[in-house]
Amino acid sequence: MNHLKIILSAMLVMLAGLASAQERPTIEIDIDGGVIEPIPVAVPDFIPETPGARRLAGDIAQVIMADLASTGLFREIPGTAFIGSVTNFNAQPVFSDWSVVNAQALVTGSVSTGAGGRLVVKFRLFDVFAQTPIGDGVQYVGTQESWRRMAHKVADTIYSRITGEAGYFDSRIAFVSETGPKNDRRKRLAVMDYDGANLQYLTDDNSIVLAPRFAPNTREVIYTSYESGLPQVFLLNVESGQRSQLLDDATNMATAPRFSPDGTKVVMSIIEGSNTDIYEVDLSTRTRTRLTNSGGIDTTPSYSPDGSQIVFASDRGGSQQLYVMPAGGGEARRISREGGSYGTPVWSPRGDMIAFTKIRRGRFHIGVMRVDGSRENLLTASFIDEAPTWSPNGRVLMFFRETAGASGAPQIYSVDLTGRNLRRVDTPSFASDPDWSGVLR
């Protein structure tokens, strides 16, 4: 994983000609609104300031544009439409060259390489119509192997400056990679960049693995494995590969683990006899505390961002519904109320919504609701849509969709909160059970 690390922290610096630019840009986008007209953006190849930077200059610009376009909020102006070029990073752009091709935002940048694999990426963002910069110039310093991360960081900054929201491109996805026929599917844990690049396998495919979940530090993953024949929860360090079984008692089955927001505890379902209840496990002592005690199956718990509450699914009322209780246990209140059955709830990192899987009239849906159960909104409908996970900024969901029939197989998709920007995430094989990390550190 060393190739993914930035060796020097990102530095925000003033660049030539920008120190006095404080005008408010005219570009505005309301991502909470209804139908959105994507902003036309031009991202010409960055300028290579050293010979070793020539290839990366174009690659970095392509990743930035792909990140922005994937949101559905931005529209790429292809290079074939350009009538001008950017040849000097410090020079003011010729705005008429970009307004004539209807670019509303312009990104310019430069790339240089140095000793020891050092890479420097600079960029500036302009409002073409107002002919002003949007914010100050930014410089990132890292390794040449980490160029994709640096491109994602640039895209995050652009996204944030235009939308007013935090970015999410510099993040990773843990998931279950699946191969083979449907009746003999082989599964192993994997991680990748949010856009499918830099794939890394974490386990072999000798046993069934399920539901990987990132720790808040993004360096560890917790998951369920059937290698002993019974479901057990394991903690795995993504960088070192070191792992440990969370509970020593192998006679009790444990599933659906998820970290607390501070990373000190894990909440999960444990099956003891005929009961399936929610437990909290302290990672430092490995002691467990029972949080529910109902006659139903209580499963797939998820903490609120402040760690004060837990949402979970339970059939205690006859059909599987969503409930919220205090994080220390206690009275649970049902929040799902629109009919059908609900599962796999997960609290938004913003704290304002809960995503879920819903089954109604034979169809699967990914949906969201307010934390009190109001304003339910179904974003997808398919043969099988399951296991939503939130982007770090709480604006996009990933999930997996499985097709029908003997050859049916799962693939990961993303969808925004409008339900209109549905996209398949490229993976080299079938893929299920995604979990979106926080922004990398």
Protein Blocks (a to p, Z undefined) as FASTA:
>chain_A
ZZmpcfbdcdddddehilmmmbdcfbdcdfkbccdddddddddddddfbfklmmmmmmmm
mmmmmmmmmnopaccddfklpcbdcfbfkbccdfklmmmnopabdcdddddddehhiacd
ddddddfklopaehjaddddddfklmmmmmmmmmmmmmmmmnopacfklccddddddedj
fklcccddddddfkopaiacfbdckbccehiacdfklpaccdddfklopacdddddfklo
pacdfblblmbccehiacdfkopaccddddehjbccdddddfklopacdfbdcfbdcehi
addfkopaccdddfklopacdddddfkgpjdddfbfngpjdehiacdfklpaccddddee
hiacdddddfkopaiacfbdcfbdghiaddfkopaccdddddedjkbccddddddfkoma
gcddddfbdcehiacddddZZ
